[in-house]
Amino acid sequence: MSAKASKKQSALQKRAKGAGLDASTVLRCTEKAANAALLIWQRCQVCHGCTVRDVLGAMLGDGASYTMADLRYDLKLGRLEALAAGADAGALPKPKPRPDAPLAGQPLPEASLDEFLLFLQCQMRMELREHTGEHLALEDPQAEKMWPDVEAFVTPNLGATERWVPYHTILGVHEIFLVQHVHDRKEWNERQRFQAMFIFRSHCKRDLFLEAQLPLMLAKKFWDNPSKAFQPGGAMEEAILKYRKKTGKPLITSCFRIIPPRVLKDDDRNLVRSITDRTMRLLEVADHAWAVLKDSSKSAAQKMEAMSERIREASGLGDTWAKMLTVCIDLAYPKAGLLESQCDVGTGAAPSLRCLTKDGKHADKQEALGALLKAVNNAKTVHAKSFWKTLKLQEARIRSHFKRYSLVVAQASTKERAMSAASLQVQLCEYRQFRHSIARLKYGLPDDENMRGEADTKTRLCAQNFVEFDEKRGVASFKYPGDDKAFDVPAKSVGGNQSVAVRVASMCFERLRTGAPRAEVEALRNDIVKGYRPGEDAPENNEAWEICRVQLSHPSPLVSFQVEGKDGKKFPFQTTIGAAGGVLEAERVARLCFVRIEKGATKEEALKYRNELYKASGAAPATKSKGAPKEGGAVVRAAKSRDAPKEGRGAVRAAKSKDAPKEGGGAARAAKSKGAPKEG
């Protein structure tokens, strides 16, 4: 993050609700939030009594990350109030009861496995009606009795809201679209269909995909480098903007509930940029997932875990995205059996899982899901028997209706007492929302308090939400959660360069996030700034500041990125700490080369320029040893002790090989070897 970006972030924090709002400001949930829509009430509950620092980046109950944009919006509409640091927010406001509810004043019955099985029978009736127009008889009288409540819950979530997920996940509005318009498309090969699935998932708007994106994706040239089309100012960005201006239609599904970060002044362009940026991240995830999927040496469980972990680590994603994307892959490859017995438990399913597994014997959510799956498949109650009988009858009619689509037929062929973990996980999400619905509509309650989600404030700590440049003190500074003492990087330690000071502070923040002790991170800071050398640098607003970042986790710490030459082809480029003489110098040289290539320099010209910069820096030439260069000690020790976390959208994952790529003209060869880092 540059100094300019840091100042902007700091200004946004102070303007969120008038003057005086900073990281230690306490937030209070208001009555306006308590009587708002359920999702708003739930997210404001999470903020009540917390500081701005606590909530920024917190993973909320619906799986979304709470951002500065969310905070400004909630403050502006009066859902939250800003209090002085250390103030007591008091008790949560109580929502007004609904006296017109038919069972107002009566207690809401607890969730149960039998009730869950009744709900699933009603889900099957609704699914058959919506997709075929046929009526499904429910022989279980209790399911028939529940039907009006399920119908009242589902109906508002049909149509444009796109929020209802039927019993068979593949018949959801987005999933069946992928079956019909992506997986069934003959013009693309298997890998292209796989990538197209991730492109659609970045926004989940069907018209947008068909009208704006598909025409570009049908061109063979698009598949030479799909990410290129989504780069700022690229063909896809312009096509989506044109679609937006022509139709005025939404560009992302309402299911996402995403407020895009402000990077451009124009609202439409800002929204489009958030979609294209997310798409590039998802395409990177898709490349990794494809390699894992086709790795015959891994078991289904190993593949699922590897893909899930990669998704969770990606910037702006997390547990709920991991659940959604692994389910998508599982639906597209049913024979792989990825989610037959285990599945990521998204934040939306966790409360239902907790309510239906109350014995507290399970070590984690996945273990609890396995236990509940076993209970569902082995249940012998009257309602369980009715469920399996109804499922058999309903699936026969679904298979008949969708017989031309093999993926639908595959999912609608459940063996008796063999529900998959993926189906269970998805329906737990729906069951949770159903419980909230009956709490409000029948009992006059704000929600089912037992089904409330919890914020995970440990999962989304991000340097850009904390690092600020303090003009008065002349330091890039942050307070890490749980540590009241500010961590400072004086600008004078890097020649007065504010952008570099902010960059060093961001590296230190990320190192603390891995669990490193403060003393070790202070030593890392001191070691890094020792290597600073003044000189020409990239413009402050150039994306080189985001892309050209050192990989301290690499055996020979380096800056590595891919860049497109003027011939339209991408090639890898890198600088190393050893050759440049320091972390900051390696990044500065990389930024200057990046800018030179942007202006039209060839790879050979850029390599020559890089070597001239190396020589001008006065650094010793790079050695051929396999170990990391000796650099004051702290950088190397930190690199060896922990994997450096990724930073920002342009971050590059470090290679897993023990062999460091060679410098100079061998960069291209290194990219093809096992030692080359995977590029973003």
C-alpha positions in Angstrom: 0.0 0.0 0.0 1.4 3.4 -1.0 1.5 6.4 1.3 -1.3 7.9 -0.9 -3.5 4.9 -0.3 -2.6 4.9 3.4 -3.6 8.6 3.7 -6.9 7.8 1.9 -7.6 4.9 4.3 -6.9 7.1 7.3 -9.1 9.8 6.0 -11.9 7.4 5.4 -11.7 6.2 8.9 -12.0 9.7 10.3 -14.8 10.7 8.0 -16.9 7.6 8.6 -19.2 9.4 11.1 -17.9 12.9 11.6 -14.6 13.8 13.2 -12.9 11.7 15.8 -13.6 8.2 14.6 -10.4 6.1 14.8 -9.4 2.6 15.4 -10.2 2.7 19.1 -13.7 4.2 18.6 -16.4 2.1 20.2 -19.5 1.2 18.2 -23.1 0.9 19.6 -25.9 -0.8 17.8 -29.1 1.3 17.7 -32.8 0.6 17.8 -32.9 1.4 14.1 -30.7 -1.7 13.5 -32.7 -3.8 15.9 -35.9 -3.2 13.8 -34.3 -3.5 10.4 -34.1 -6.5 8.1 -32.7 -9.6 9.7 -29.3 -9.6 8.0 -28.7 -5.9 9.0 -29.7 -6.6 12.6 -27.4 -9.6 12.8 -24.3 -7.7 11.4 -24.9 -4.7 13.7 -25.2 -7.0 16.7 -21.6 -8.2 16.0 -20.4 -4.6 16.1 -22.1 -3.7 19.4 -19.5 -2.8 22.1 -16.5 -3.4 19.8 -13.9 -1.0 18.5 -13.5 0.0 14.9 -10.2 -2.0 15.0 -12.1 -5.1 16.2 -14.8 -5.2 13.5 -12.8 -4.1 10.4 -12.1 -7.4 8.6 -14.3 -9.5 11.0 -15.9 -12.5 9.3 -19.7 -12.1 9.9 -22.3 -14.7 10.3 -23.2 -14.7 6.6 -19.6 -15.3 5.6 -19.0 -11.7 4.4 -16.1 -9.6 5.6 -17.0 -6.4 7.4 -15.2 -3.5 5.6 -14.8 0.2 6.0 -17.5 0.7 3.3 -19.9 -1.3 5.4 -19.1 0.7 8.5 -19.6 4.0 6.8 -22.9 2.9 5.4 -24.2 1.6 8.8 -23.1 4.8 10.5 -24.7 7.0 7.8 -28.0 5.3 8.1 -28.0 5.4 11.9 -27.8 1.7 12.5 -24.5 2.2 14.5 -23.3 5.1 16.7 -19.7 6.0 17.3 -18.7 6.4 21.0 -15.5 7.7 22.5 -12.7 5.2 23.1 -13.3 3.1 26.2 -17.0 4.0 26.4 -19.6 1.5 27.5 -22.0 0.6 24.7 -24.5 -0.8 27.2 -27.0 -3.6 26.5 -28.1 -4.5 23.0 -31.3 -2.7 22.1 -34.3 -5.1 22.0 -36.3 -5.2 18.7 -40.0 -4.4 19.0 -42.2 -7.5 19.2 -44.8 -8.1 16.5 -48.1 -8.4 18.2 -49.9 -9.4 15.0 -47.9 -12.6 14.8 -50.3 -15.6 15.3 -48.2 -17.2 18.1 -46.9 -14.0 19.6 -45.9 -14.5 23.3 -45.5 -18.2 22.9 -42.0 -19.8 23.1 -40.4 -20.9 19.8 -39.9 -24.7 19.9 -36.3 -25.8 19.7 -34.8 -27.1 16.4 -34.7 -30.8 16.1 -33.6 -33.5 13.6 -37.2 -34.5 12.9 -38.2 -30.9 12.2 -35.2 -30.7 9.8 -36.4 -33.8 7.9 -39.9 -32.4 7.7 -38.4 -29.2 6.3 -36.5 -31.2 3.6 -39.7 -32.9 2.5 -41.2 -29.4 1.9 -38.1 -28.3 0.1 -38.6 -31.2 -2.3 -42.2 -30.2 -3.0 -41.2 -26.6 -3.7 -38.3 -27.8 -6.0 -40.6 -30.0 -8.1 -43.2 -27.3 -8.4 -40.7 -24.6 -9.4 -38.9 -26.7 -12.0 -41.6 -28.8 -13.5 -44.9 -27.3 -12.4 -45.9 -30.7 -10.9 -47.3 -31.3 -7.5 -45.6 -33.6 -5.0 -47.8 -35.3 -2.4 -46.5 -35.4 1.1 -47.7 -38.5 2.9 -46.2 -37.2 6.3 -49.0 -35.2 7.9 -46.5 -33.1 9.9 -44.7 -32.2 6.7 -48.1 -31.1 5.1 -48.7 -29.1 8.2 -45.4 -27.3 7.9 -45.8 -26.6 4.2 -47.5 -23.1 4.5 -44.5 -22.0 6.7 -42.0 -23.2 4.2 -43.9 -21.6 1.3 -44.0 -18.3 3.2 -40.2 -18.6 3.7 -39.3 -19.5 0.1 -41.6 -17.3 -1.9 -39.9 -14.0 -1.2 -36.6 -15.6 -2.1 -37.6 -16.6 -5.6 -37.2 -14.6 -8.8 -34.8 -11.7 -8.8 -33.6 -12.1 -5.3 -32.0 -15.5 -6.3 -31.6 -16.5 -2.6 -33.5 -19.8 -2.4 -31.5 -23.0 -2.7 -33.7 -26.1 -3.4 -33.0 -29.6 -2.0 -30.9 -30.6 -4.9 -28.2 -27.9 -5.0 -27.7 -28.4 -8.7 -31.2 -27.1 -9.3 -30.4 -23.7 -7.7 -30.8 -20.8 -10.0 -27.0 -20.3 -10.4 -26.1 -24.0 -10.5 -28.6 -25.0 -13.2 -27.5 -22.0 -15.3 -23.9 -23.3 -15.2 -25.2 -26.8 -16.3 -27.1 -25.4 -19.2 -24.8 -22.6 -20.4 -21.3 -23.6 -19.3 -20.9 -27.4 -18.6 -23.1 -28.2 -21.7 -21.2 -25.9 -24.0 -19.4 -27.8 -26.8 -17.3 -24.9 -28.1 -15.0 -25.0 -25.0 -12.7 -27.7 -23.8 -12.9 -29.1 -20.3 -10.5 -26.7 -18.8 -12.2 -23.7 -20.4 -15.5 -24.8 -19.0 -13.9 -25.1 -15.6 -12.5 -21.5 -15.8 -15.8 -20.2 -17.1 -17.5 -21.5 -14.0 -15.2 -19.3 -11.8 -15.8 -16.3 -14.1 -19.6 -16.6 -13.6 -19.2 -17.1 -9.9 -17.5 -13.8 -9.5 -20.9 -12.1 -9.8 -23.5 -14.8 -10.5 -25.7 -12.6 -12.8 -27.0 -14.6 -15.7 -27.8 -11.8 -18.0 -24.5 -10.1 -17.5 -22.7 -13.4 -18.3 -24.7 -14.0 -21.5 -24.9 -10.5 -22.9 -21.6 -8.9 -21.9 -19.1 -11.7 -21.2 -20.0 -14.6 -23.4 -19.4 -12.8 -26.7 -15.8 -12.2 -25.7 -15.4 -15.7 -24.2 -16.5 -17.3 -27.5 -13.5 -15.9 -29.2 -10.6 -18.4 -29.3 -8.1 -15.6 -28.5 -9.8 -15.0 -25.1 -8.6 -18.4 -23.8 -4.9 -17.7 -24.6 -4.9 -15.5 -21.4 -8.4 -15.1 -19.8 -7.0 -12.9 -17.0 -5.8 -10.3 -19.5 -9.4 -9.4 -20.5 -10.2 -8.6 -16.9 -7.2 -6.2 -16.3 -8.0 -2.5 -15.6 -9.1 -1.0 -18.8 -9.3 -4.4 -20.5 -12.0 -5.7 -22.9 -14.1 -7.3 -20.2 -14.2 -4.2 -18.0 -15.4 -2.1 -21.0 -18.0 -4.7 -22.0 -19.5 -4.8 -18.5 -19.6 -1.0 -18.3 -21.4 -0.9 -21.6 -23.9 -3.5 -20.4 -24.5 -1.5 -17.2 -25.1 1.8 -19.1 -27.4 0.1 -21.6 -29.5 -1.9 -19.1 -29.1 -0.4 -15.7 -29.3 -3.9 -14.3 -27.5 -5.1 -11.1 -24.0 -6.5 -11.7 -23.8 -8.8 -8.7 -26.3 -11.2 -7.2 -28.0 -9.9 -4.1 -26.9 -13.1 -2.3 -23.4 -11.6 -2.1 -24.3 -8.5 -0.1 -21.0 -7.0 -1.1 -20.2 -3.3 -0.8 -17.2 -2.8 -3.1 -14.2 -0.9 -1.8 -13.9 2.6 -3.2 -11.0 2.7 -5.7 -12.6 4.8 -8.4 -14.8 7.9 -8.1 -17.5 6.8 -10.6 -19.9 4.4 -8.9 -20.4 2.1 -11.9 -16.7 2.0 -12.8 -15.9 1.2 -9.2 -18.4 -1.6 -9.1 -17.1 -3.1 -12.4 -13.5 -2.8 -11.2 -14.4 -4.8 -8.0 -15.9 -7.6 -10.2 -13.0 -7.7 -12.6 -10.5 -7.7 -9.7 -12.3 -10.5 -8.0 -12.5 -12.5 -11.3 -8.7 -12.3 -11.7 -8.3 -13.7 -8.2 -10.8 -16.5 -8.9 -9.1 -17.4 -12.2 -5.8 -17.8 -10.2 -7.7 -20.0 -7.8 -9.2 -21.9 -10.7 -5.7 -22.7 -12.1 -4.6 -24.1 -8.8 -7.9 -26.1 -8.3 -7.6 -27.5 -11.8 -4.1 -28.9 -11.1 -5.3 -30.4 -7.9 -8.4 -31.9 -9.4 -6.3 -33.7 -12.1 -3.6 -34.9 -9.7 -4.1 -38.7 -9.7 -1.8 -39.1 -6.7 -4.2 -37.4 -4.3 -7.3 -38.9 -2.7 -10.7 -37.2 -3.0 -10.3 -35.9 0.6 -6.8 -34.6 -0.1 -8.0 -32.8 -3.2 -10.9 -31.2 -1.4 -8.7 -30.0 1.4 -6.0 -28.6 -0.9 -8.6 -26.7 -3.0 -10.5 -25.5 0.1 -7.3 -24.2 1.7 -6.2 -22.3 -1.4 -9.6 -20.6 -1.7 -9.7 -19.6 2.0 -6.2 -18.0 1.7 -7.1 -15.9 -1.3 -7.6 -12.2 -0.7 -11.3 -11.3 -0.2 -12.5 -14.9 0.0 -12.8 -17.1 3.1 -14.8 -20.0 4.5 -18.1 -19.3 2.7 -16.4 -18.9 -0.7 -14.5 -22.1 0.0 -17.8 -23.9 0.6 -19.5 -22.4 -2.4 -16.7 -23.1 -4.9 -15.9 -26.6 -3.7 -19.6 -27.4 -4.0 -19.6 -26.1 -7.5 -16.6 -28.2 -8.4 -18.2 -31.3 -6.8 -21.4 -30.7 -8.8 -19.4 -30.5 -12.0 -17.4 -33.7 -11.2 -19.7 -36.0 -9.3 -17.5 -39.1 -10.1 -14.6 -37.5 -8.2 -16.6 -37.9 -4.9 -15.0 -34.8 -3.4 -17.8 -34.0 -1.0 -19.5 -37.4 -0.3 -18.3 -37.7 3.2 -16.8 -34.3 4.2 -17.4 -30.7 3.3 -16.4 -27.2 4.4 -18.9 -25.9 6.9 -19.8 -22.3 5.9 -20.7 -19.7 8.4 -24.3 -19.9 7.4 -24.6 -23.6 8.2 -22.6 -23.5 11.5 -25.5 -22.3 13.8 -27.9 -25.1 12.5 -25.1 -27.6 12.9 -24.6 -26.4 16.5 -28.3 -26.7 17.3 -28.6 -30.2 15.9 -25.5 -31.6 17.5 -25.8 -30.5 21.1 -23.6 -33.1 22.9 -20.5 -30.9 22.5 -18.3 -34.0 21.8 -17.0 -32.8 18.5 -13.5 -31.3 18.1 -14.5 -29.1 15.1 -17.3 -28.3 12.7 -16.3 -30.9 10.1 -16.3 -33.6 12.7 -19.8 -32.4 13.9 -21.0 -32.4 10.3 -19.9 -36.0 9.9 -21.7 -37.0 13.1 -24.9 -35.3 11.9 -24.6 -36.9 8.5 -24.4 -40.3 10.1 -27.5 -39.4 12.3 -29.5 -38.3 9.3 -28.7 -41.4 7.3 -29.3 -43.8 10.2 -32.5 -42.2 11.6 -35.4 -44.6 12.0 -38.2 -42.3 13.1 -41.5 -42.0 11.2 -40.4 -38.7 9.7 -37.1 -40.1 8.6 -38.9 -43.0 6.8 -41.2 -40.5 5.1 -38.3 -38.4 4.0 -36.5 -41.3 2.2 -39.8 -42.4 0.6 -40.6 -38.9 -0.6 -37.0 -38.4 -1.9 -37.2 -41.6 -4.0 -40.5 -40.5 -5.7 -39.4 -37.0 -6.2 -36.0 -37.8 -7.7 -37.6 -40.1 -10.3 -39.6 -37.2 -11.6 -36.6 -34.9 -11.6 -34.5 -37.3 -13.6 -37.3 -37.7 -16.1 -37.6 -33.9 -16.6 -33.9 -33.2 -16.8 -32.9 -36.4 -18.7 -30.7 -34.5 -21.2 -28.5 -33.1 -18.5 -26.3 -35.8 -17.1 -25.1 -33.7 -14.1 -28.6 -33.2 -12.9 -29.4 -36.9 -13.3 -26.3 -37.8 -11.3 -27.3 -35.6 -8.4 -30.9 -36.7 -8.4 -29.9 -40.4 -8.0 -29.4 -40.5 -4.2 -29.0 -44.0 -2.8 -31.2 -44.7 0.2 -29.7 -43.5 3.4 -26.7 -42.0 1.6 -27.2 -38.3 1.7 -23.9 -36.5 0.9 -22.1 -34.1 3.2 -22.5 -31.3 0.6 -26.3 -31.7 0.4 -26.5 -31.7 4.2 -24.3 -28.6 4.6 -26.3 -26.6 2.0 -29.6 -27.5 3.5 -28.4 -26.6 7.0 -28.0 -23.0 5.7 -31.6 -23.0 4.3 -32.9 -24.5 7.6 -31.3 -21.8 9.6 -33.0 -19.1 7.5 -36.3 -21.0 7.7 -36.1 -21.0 11.5 -35.5 -17.2 11.5 -38.5 -16.9 9.2 -41.0 -18.7 11.5 -39.5 -16.8 14.5 -40.5 -13.5 12.9 -43.7 -14.5 11.0 -45.3 -16.9 13.5 -43.9 -15.9 16.9 -43.2 -12.2 16.5 -39.6 -12.5 17.5 -36.7 -10.7 15.8 -35.0 -14.0 14.9 -34.3 -17.5 16.3 -31.6 -16.5 18.8 -30.2 -20.0 18.9 -29.5 -19.7 15.2 -27.5 -16.5 15.4 -24.0 -16.6 13.8 -20.9 -15.5 15.5 -18.2 -13.1 14.1 -14.7 -14.5 13.6 -12.6 -11.5 14.3 -9.3 -13.4 13.8 -9.7 -14.4 10.2 -9.6 -11.2 8.2 -6.9 -8.9 9.6 -5.6 -6.8 6.8 -2.7 -4.4 6.9 -4.5 -1.8 4.8 -7.2 -1.4 7.5 -4.7 -0.7 10.1 -1.5 1.0 8.7 -1.7 4.8 8.5 0.8 7.5 7.8 0.9 10.0 10.7 1.9 13.3 9.2 2.5 15.0 12.6 4.9 12.3 13.8 6.3 11.4 10.4 5.8 7.7 10.8 3.9 4.9 9.2 2.0 3.4 12.2 -0.5 0.8 13.3 -1.8 -0.8 16.5 -2.0 -4.5 16.2 -5.2 -6.0 17.8 -4.5 -6.9 21.4 -1.4 -4.6 21.6 -2.1 -1.0 22.7 1.5 0.1 21.8 1.8 1.6 18.4 4.2 0.0 15.9 6.1 2.7 14.1 8.3 2.9 11.0 9.8 6.4 10.8 9.8 7.9 7.3 13.3 9.3 8.1 14.6 5.7 8.4 13.8 5.3 4.6 15.0 8.7 3.4 11.7 10.4 4.1 9.8 8.2 1.6 6.3 7.8 3.0 5.3 5.1 0.5 8.3 2.9 1.5 7.6 3.5 5.2 4.0 2.3 4.7 5.3 -0.7 2.8 7.7 -1.6 5.6 4.9 -1.2 8.2 2.6 -3.4 6.1 5.3 -6.2 6.0 5.7 -6.0 9.8 1.9 -6.1 10.3 1.7 -9.3 8.1 4.6 -10.8 10.1 2.8 -10.2 13.4 -0.3 -11.8 11.8 1.6 -15.1 11.5 2.2 -15.1 15.2 5.8 -13.7 15.3 6.7 -12.0 18.6 6.9 -8.2 18.5 10.7 -8.2 19.3 11.3 -10.4 16.3 9.2 -8.1 14.0 11.0 -5.0 15.3 14.3 -6.7 14.4 12.9 -7.5 11.0 11.9 -3.8 10.6 15.4 -2.6 11.6 17.0 -5.1 9.2 14.9 -4.1 6.3 15.3 -0.3 6.6 19.1 -0.7 6.9 19.1 -1.8 3.2 17.2 1.3 2.0 18.9 3.3 -0.7 17.4 6.5 -2.1 16.8 6.7 -5.8 14.3 6.8 -8.7 11.1 4.9 -8.0 7.7 4.1 -9.6 5.0 6.7 -9.6 3.0 6.6 -6.3 -0.2 5.5 -8.0 1.3 2.9 -10.2 0.1 -0.7 -9.6 3.8 -1.8 -9.4 3.5 -0.9 -5.6 0.9 -3.7 -5.3 2.5 -6.2 -7.6 6.2 -5.9 -6.9 6.5 -7.3 -3.4 9.1 -9.5 -1.9 8.4 -13.2 -1.1 10.2 -13.6 2.2 9.0 -17.2 2.4 11.1 -18.2 -0.6 14.4 -20.0 0.0 16.2 -17.2 -1.8 13.8 -14.2 -1.0 12.7 -12.5 -4.2 10.2 -10.4 -6.0 8.5 -12.3 -8.7 5.7 -11.4 -11.1 4.4 -12.0 -14.6 4.0 -9.1 -17.0 2.8 -8.8 -20.5 5.2 -7.6 -23.2 4.2 -5.4 -26.2 3.8 -8.6 -28.3 0.8 -9.6 -26.0 2.6 -12.5 -24.4 3.3 -12.8 -20.7 6.7 -13.6 -19.3 8.0 -14.0 -15.7 10.3 -11.4 -14.2 12.1 -11.3 -10.9 14.6 -9.6 -8.6 16.3 -11.1 -5.6 17.4 -9.7 -2.3 20.8 -11.2 -2.8 21.4 -9.4 -6.2 19.8 -6.1 -5.2 21.4 -5.9 -1.7 18.3 -5.6 0.4 14.5 -6.2 0.6 13.6 -2.6 -0.2 16.1 -2.4 -3.0 14.8 -5.6 -4.6 11.3 -4.1 -4.6 12.4 -0.8 -5.9 14.3 -2.4 -8.8 11.3 -4.6 -9.6 9.0 -1.6 -9.6 11.2 0.4 -12.0 11.5 -2.6 -14.3 7.7 -3.1 -14.2 7.2 0.5 -15.2 9.8 0.2 -18.0 8.0 -2.9 -19.4 4.7 -1.1 -19.2 6.2 1.6 -21.4 7.1 -1.0 -24.1 10.5 -2.4 -23.1 11.1 -6.0 -24.2 12.1 -8.7 -21.7 15.7 -8.5 -22.8 15.8 -4.7 -22.4 14.2 -5.0 -19.0 16.8 -7.6 -17.9 19.6 -5.3 -19.1 18.0 -2.4 -17.2 17.6 -4.5 -14.1 21.3 -5.5 -14.1 22.3 -1.9 -14.5 20.2 -1.0 -11.5 21.8 -3.9 -9.6 25.3 -2.5 -10.4 24.3 1.0 -9.5 23.1 -0.1 -6.1 26.6 -1.3 -5.3 25.3 -4.8 -4.2 27.5 -7.8 -4.4 26.6 -10.1 -7.3 24.1 -12.9 -6.6 25.7 -16.1 -5.4 24.9 -19.6 -6.7 24.4 -21.1 -3.3 21.2 -22.8 -2.5 20.7 -21.0 0.8 19.2 -17.6 1.3 21.6 -14.7 1.2 22.9 -13.5 4.5 21.1 -10.2 5.1 21.6 -9.0 8.6 20.0 -12.2 9.9 16.5 -11.1 10.8 15.0 -11.2 7.3 16.4 -14.7 6.6 15.4 -16.0 10.0 11.9 -14.7 9.6 11.7 -16.2 6.1 12.8 -19.6 7.4 10.6 -19.5 10.5 7.3 -18.9 9.0 5.5 -18.7 5.6 5.1 -15.1 4.7 1.4 -14.3 4.2 0.2 -12.9 0.8 -0.4 -9.1 0.6 -2.9 -7.4 -1.6 -4.3 -8.4 -4.9 -1.0 -8.4 -6.7 0.7 -10.7 -4.3 2.5 -13.7 -5.6 2.6 -17.0 -3.9 6.0 -18.3 -3.1 7.2 -21.5 -4.8 7.1 -24.7 -2.8 10.3 -26.0 -4.3 13.5 -26.0 -2.4 15.4 -24.7 -5.5 15.6 -21.0 -6.0 15.0 -19.7 -9.5 18.2 -18.4 -11.1 18.8 -14.7 -11.9 19.3 -13.0 -15.2 18.4 -14.6 -18.5 17.4 -17.8 -16.6 14.2 -16.3 -15.4 12.2 -17.8 -18.2 13.7 -21.2 -17.6 13.1 -20.9 -13.9 9.4 -20.2 -14.6 9.1 -23.5 -16.3 10.9 -25.4 -13.5 9.5 -26.7 -10.3 11.4 -23.9 -8.5 9.5 -21.0 -10.1 6.9 -19.2 -8.1 3.3 -19.4 -9.3 2.3 -16.1 -10.7 -0.8 -14.1 -10.0 
